[in-house]
Amino acid sequence: MRDKSKPMLRRACCDVPRPGAAAGRVICARAAQCEEFAAAKTVLAFYPLAGEPDIRPLLQSILDSGRTLLLPRTEGGGVMRALRVRSLGELEKRPPYGISEPPETAEERTPDVVLVPGMAFDEAGYRLGH
C-alpha cells in the first residue's frame, strides 16, 4: 500500500512521545485528525504489547463507531492474516509471546488503512522497531 498519501500519514504520527499511555493518547488524537483514518471503514491495527503505545482506547473507538476493526493473527511459516474483531474481549493470548489475537474462526478482511507500530519510518515506508 505504498502510495502518495503515506508520507502525509507518516508526518502525522512523527514526534510521538516514548511508548505507554502518553504516547497512546497522542496517537489516538492524531488519528482522529487524519482524514484518511477518519474516512476508513476498515482499519487494521495492532494490539499493544508491553513497551508499545497503549492504543486500546483507539481500538475501542473504532468498534464503537461501527467501523470494522482488524487485528493480525500469526500463522505458521510467518503468515499473518488480518481478521475482524467484534469485541476486544474476544481476543486470545497466543503462545509463544502471549500476543492478543483474534480467534482463528474470525473473518478475514482487507483494510482501508493500517496502523503499524514502529519507532521510526523511512521515506519508503520501512520501519525501525519490531
N, C-alpha and C positions, 0 to 999 in steps of 0.2 A: 504494500500500500504506500509506496513512495510516490507522492505527488506534490504539486506545488503548495498545498496547504500545510504540509509537515513543518516547514521552517517556522510558520506562524505559531503552530501548536507547540513547537519546541520552545520558542521565545516565551510563550505564555506560562510555561512551567519552570523557567530559569530562576535562579536565586531563591530556591526553596530552602528554608532552614533545615538543620540536621533532622534525621528521622525521628518519628514519635508523634505525639499528639499535636504539637505545634505545627510540624510540617504537614500533618494530615489536614489541619484546619486551613492552611494556606492553599494546599492542593484543591480542597473542596471549594474554596472561594474562587480560585482561578478557573476551575472547571465551569462553575456557574456563569462566569463572564465570557466563556469561549463559545462563539457562535456555532462552531462545528459540533461541539459537545452538546450544546443545548438542542440542536436540530436532530441529533442522532436518536433513532428509535431503538436501536440495539447497540449496547455498549459491552465490549469485552474489557474486563478489568482484572485486577489481582486481589486476592485476599491477603492482607498484610501478615508477613512473618515478623518475628521479633527483630527489631532494628530497622524495619521499614516504616514509612509514614502510615499512620493509622487512618485509612480512608473508609473505615466501616460506616461512618455516617453518610458518606457519599454513596456507597453501595446501597444502603437502606433508602436513600432519597431517590435513587434510580428506580427501585422497586415501588416505592410509594407513589411515584409519578405515573406509574402504569407502563413505563418503558421496559424493554427486555434487558435483563442483566445476564451476561455470560461470564463464567469463570473457567479457567483452564483445568483440565483433568489430564494428568500424565498417564500414558500407556507404555507398554514395553517398547523397547527399541528407540526411545527418545521421541515418540509420537505424542503430540499434545492436541487435545480436542477442546473446542470452545462449546461448553454445554450450558444450557439455560438453567438459571437459578430462580425459583419462585419464592424462596424464603431463605434467609441466612441460617435459619435453624436446621435446614435440611443438609447442610454441608457435613462431610465426613472427613475426619483426620486420618490421612493415609500414611502408611509406612513408606520409606524408612525415615522421613523427616517430619512427619506429623502435619503435613500441609493440608489445610482445609480445602476440599474439592467437592464439586457436585457429585451426586450419585451416578454410577455407571449407566443407569437407565434414563438419565436426563436427555432431553432433546438437543441435538447438535444444530447450531445456527451459525450464520455468517454475520459478523459485526459491521456496523457503520463506522464506528470509531473504537480505538484501542488505547487503553491506559496502561503504560508499561513502567514498572519500577526501574530506576537506574540513578546513578549518581551524576552522570553527565551523558550527553549525546553529541555526536559529531554531525557535520553538515549532511552526511549521507544517511543519518538515522541510526548508526551503530551506537551501542550504549556501553558505558562503563558501569559495572555492577553485575549482580547475578540475575 
